[in-house]
Amino acid sequence: NLAQVNRMNRIIMPKLQTITPRAAAYLSEANFANRTWKQDLYDGDCSELQAIKAKYDVIELFYSPKIVGSEA
């Protein structure tokens, strides 16, 4: 239900993030609509992870909407 997804992302998640700042998250449980996924999943600095992915995944075999390198 799109209305429930929007409510979760626009109302509930911001409140949870306010009361649990810098809380960790599991990639397998990541919300596809989370706009702050880099910060939430990788603590914001992905430069080293991006370099590793570029070196070892040159054909971009490993893909997910919320992994380093997918934002390009």
PyMOL commands that set and color helices and strands:
alter all, ss='L'
color gray80, all
select helices_A, chain A and resi 2-19+27-29+37-42+47-56
alter helices_A, ss='H'
color red, helices_A
deselect
rebuild
show_as cartoon
